[in-house]
Amino acid sequence: MHAFVTGGTGFLGANLIEQLLAEGWQVTAMHRPGSDTRLLDRPGVAPVEASLDDIDSLRAVLPAGVDAVFHVAGNTSMWRGGNARQWRDNVVGSANVARVAREKGAGRMVVTSSISAYGYHTELITEESPQLADDPRHHYLYTKKRAEQAVREEIGQGLDAVFLNPCAIVGKYDTGSWAQAFYMIAGDRLPGVPPGAGSFCHAAEVARAHISAFHRGRSGENYILAGTDATFLEFFATIARLVGKPAPRRTTPALAIRALARMNDWVSRLTGREPAVTPEKAAIITRRVTASSAKASRELGYRTDVELEQMLAESRDWLLEQGLLSVPQAGAATGDL
């Protein structure tokens, strides 16, 4: 079997390629110009360079008749200064990959979307929930919904595609997502804990679900990939235990976080630099965003029983192996704040 993977140099893409190779797939992995390609330096992986917003470059590298196209690449920026780039990456890029996959006769396209395509809900999100991501001020969410719509246009032209909507992914190969929380807590630089909550999913299980979606998913369907529900206080406390630091005991009020984000936004308009907390980030981390994976478990065999501590321990161990994290007593708690 032959797979074409976008986003192979990223966190989830690296987990997916590892799983594909373990199952004997041949992998062609697309990367952007200038990307760090060290994670692609594996037997069985053929790196190719292209840009998501350059359809001719995609036509040049996507093999004809490939069995699967796994479109994992995405721009997760939550700063309005990156909105134009994000639109090109997420919406134009998804449209281009889908079109070329159809033109080249790909067997199936598996699209890594996001729970964010459903927007904000006060209740548990399922595939039956309406996709409410229609406010361009929440641009990441807005683009994920529109990326799905762009792919659906190609489905209407004959493309076979399945959509996966992961929640918050945790695991190895992460250097820029939740890894930042490890760096801050290990370095005693955690400014506070937001009052929100989320569904946290295991990177390896999300990767396996992608392959299962190729084999077993129904064309045109969405499959939500959730996992362990936890508050951010529980999440950060678990990281603290794993790096031998005191666990936080209290959260910062949502109003304070949102006020800080608004102030940061005004400053960034003057400086042109992305702040640590933006209004878009504040909107997510001060809400409870949880979802159900019942459909994915039933139809794809997706597992949701991986404990949060196991996911985070894998992330910590990989960061330690790479020399990206230094902790005095990994895994030993030192008390509570």
C-alpha positions, 0 to 999 in steps of 0.5 A: 500500500502506498500513502501520500502524507501532508504534514509529515514533519509535524506532531501528528504526521510523525505519529501517523508515518510511524504507524504506516511504516509499522504496517508495511506501507510505502510513504511519500511525505510532503513537506514545505520548503524550509521545513525541518525534515529530520523526522522524515529520515526513516527507511520507507519514507520518500520526502517531497517538497511542495506548498499547499497553496501552490497546486502545480507543486502538489501535482508534481509530487502527488503520485498517480493512483496512490492508495491513500492521501492523508491530509494532516497538514494544518495551520493552528495559529490563534493570532489574527496576524497570521489569518491570511497565511492560515486561510491559504494553508487550511482552506486553499491548501485543503481544496488543492490537495483534494482536487489533486487527489481526485485528479490523480485517482487516489483511492481515498483521502483521509482529512485531519480536521478538528473538533474546532470545526464544530465551533463552541457548544455548551453540551457534549459535541457529537457528529450530530451537533451543528458545525457552528464555526462561522465567526471569522474572529475565531479564525482557526475554527472558521477555517477548519469548517471551511476546509471541510466544505472545500473538500466536500466540493471535490467529493461532489466531483467523485473524490472518496474522502473521510473526515476525522475531528480530533480533540486535544492531541497528546503524545510523543513528537510534540515540540510546539503544542502541549510541549510548551506546558512542560517547558513552562512548568519545568522552568517554574514559568507557568503564569496561571491555569485557565479554568477551561476543560477539554477532551484529550486524545492519545496521538498514537491512537489518533494515528491508528484511527487515520489508517482505520478510517482509510480501511473502514470509514464511510465516505463523506462521514465525520468521526470525532476523536476524543478521549480523556476529559479533564480540566486544565487544572488537572492537566497541568497538575499531571504535568507537574507531577511528571516533572517533579514540580509542585502542582497548581491548586487554583485557576485564573478567572476567565474574565482576567484571562480575557481582559489580558488577551484584549490588552495583548491584542492592542499591543500586538497591533502596534508591535506586529508581534504575536502575544502569548495569550490572544483573544482566540486562545483565551476563548478556547482555554476558558471554555469546556470543550468536550466531545463523544467518540462513540461513533469512531469507537463503533465504526473505526475501533478507536480507543479512548481508554488511554489515561491522561498520565500515560499520554503525558508521560510519553510526551515527557519521555520523548522530550527528555530523549531529544534533549528538549526538556530537563527535569531534576526528578522526572515523575516525582511530585514535590507537593502542592502550591 
